[in-house]
């Protein structure tokens, strides 16, 4: 079972998302392996946030 993410972890994922989008918008050369790792973390965080939102709505 997944644990609840800390506010720091959620903030880190948001910051990484902003950095990737900003870099991509400039045509930046983000390392694909680094980007894949960050995207995986973002995906997991978004899923956790969605789960939290559904739990709160119930």
C-alpha positions as a Markdown table, in Angstrom:
| # | Residue | x | y | z |
|---|---|---|---|---|
| 1 | Unk | 0.0 | 0.0 | 0.0 |
| 2 | Unk | 1.3 | 3.5 | -0.8 |
| 3 | Unk | 2.0 | 6.0 | 1.9 |
| 4 | Unk | 0.8 | 9.5 | 1.8 |
| 5 | Unk | 3.2 | 12.0 | 0.2 |
| 6 | Unk | 4.7 | 14.7 | 2.3 |
| 7 | Unk | 4.1 | 18.4 | 1.3 |
| 8 | Unk | 7.8 | 18.6 | 0.4 |
| 9 | Unk | 7.5 | 15.6 | -2.0 |
| 10 | Unk | 4.5 | 17.2 | -3.6 |
| 11 | Unk | 6.3 | 20.5 | -4.0 |
| 12 | Unk | 9.4 | 18.8 | -5.4 |
| 13 | Unk | 7.3 | 17.1 | -8.1 |
| 14 | Unk | 5.6 | 20.4 | -9.0 |
| 15 | Unk | 9.0 | 22.1 | -9.2 |
| 16 | Unk | 10.4 | 19.3 | -11.4 |
| 17 | Unk | 7.3 | 19.6 | -13.7 |
| 18 | Unk | 7.8 | 23.3 | -14.1 |
| 19 | Unk | 11.5 | 22.9 | -14.9 |
| 20 | Unk | 10.8 | 20.2 | -17.5 |
| 21 | Unk | 8.1 | 22.2 | -19.2 |
| 22 | Unk | 10.2 | 25.3 | -19.1 |
| 23 | Unk | 13.2 | 23.5 | -20.6 |
| 24 | Unk | 11.1 | 21.8 | -23.3 |
| 25 | Unk | 9.6 | 25.1 | -24.2 |
| 26 | Unk | 13.0 | 26.4 | -24.9 |
| 27 | Unk | 13.9 | 23.3 | -26.9 |
| 28 | Unk | 16.3 | 22.4 | -24.1 |
| 29 | Unk | 18.5 | 19.3 | -24.1 |
| 30 | Unk | 17.1 | 17.6 | -21.0 |
| 31 | Unk | 18.7 | 14.3 | -20.6 |
| 32 | Unk | 16.1 | 11.7 | -21.6 |
| 33 | Unk | 17.0 | 9.3 | -18.7 |
| 34 | Unk | 16.7 | 12.2 | -16.2 |
| 35 | Unk | 13.4 | 13.3 | -17.8 |
| 36 | Unk | 12.1 | 9.7 | -17.6 |
| 37 | Unk | 12.9 | 9.5 | -13.9 |
| 38 | Unk | 11.3 | 12.8 | -13.2 |
| 39 | Unk | 8.2 | 12.0 | -15.3 |
| 40 | Unk | 7.8 | 8.7 | -13.3 |
| 41 | Unk | 7.9 | 10.6 | -10.1 |
| 42 | Unk | 5.5 | 13.2 | -11.4 |
| 43 | Unk | 3.1 | 10.4 | -12.5 |
| 44 | Unk | 3.2 | 8.7 | -9.1 |
| 45 | Unk | 2.6 | 12.0 | -7.4 |
| 46 | Unk | -0.3 | 12.9 | -9.6 |
| 47 | Unk | -1.9 | 9.5 | -9.0 |
| 48 | Unk | -1.4 | 10.0 | -5.2 |
| 49 | Unk | -2.9 | 13.5 | -5.4 |
| 50 | Unk | -5.9 | 12.1 | -7.4 |
| 51 | Unk | -6.4 | 9.4 | -4.9 |
| 52 | Unk | -6.3 | 11.9 | -2.0 |
| 53 | Unk | -8.8 | 14.1 | -3.8 |
| 54 | Unk | -11.1 | 11.2 | -4.3 |
| 55 | Unk | -10.8 | 10.2 | -0.7 |
| 56 | Unk | -11.5 | 13.7 | 0.5 |
| 57 | Unk | -14.6 | 13.9 | -1.8 |
| 58 | Unk | -16.0 | 10.7 | -0.3 |
